[in-house]
């Protein structure tokens, strides 16, 4: 039995009994067509829901957002924004659930002694809490429109909802990967934010899609178009010298235009080993604010 029998016919208009009679040459051609067609399909596979801490809550803006709040020793607020997670199961198959299996930013927040908030992205963790179920979710929100105006606006509103009951004296937005993209875009809309920190941040989404030959994110905003006047004075951009997903060189033209340089962490890649470096990087963040 070939793997062909396991394909979902709803995603394959060519799939049927006739494939049994294809010549080898035609079969190979069909396989190529199948690969192209599957780009329009969404995976039917679902992983186990990711567990959120017991104290997780939900706030509603344009979308529902998971939030995990943590008390700290200062009145300053650190806001953690997760990366893109798993938007695709493979290069051509969209995931039904983009939630990361091991949310890095939740782990980093656990090491932070400052008052902190984990701010979930729209349509992430929807299977983790019943209250997060959201009919407004569709694959656009974690693929082509992942950094769109509607997403950035919802993230901004969700954070401001939190600030109503948890006022802060100074706000740092911290984002990993695509969360860094959102942190930059949010900071440009929130004058109350006085520091933005990106970890392996995607600061030029067009350059990133060109690098990997991905489809351009035509429904999304790109931080490369932000001016220095739109962003807070305090910025810290951190990259790993082994990162092949978002190489530090990809952000350098953006940072040079802003008069900034990236902090390069030796032997770090896109996901490893930020937990080991985070305590020291937190000190750098604090020192920058005190300048």
Order of alpha helices (4+ residues) and beta strands (2+ residues): alpha-beta-beta-beta-beta-beta-alpha-beta-alpha-beta-alpha-beta-alpha-beta-alpha-beta-alpha
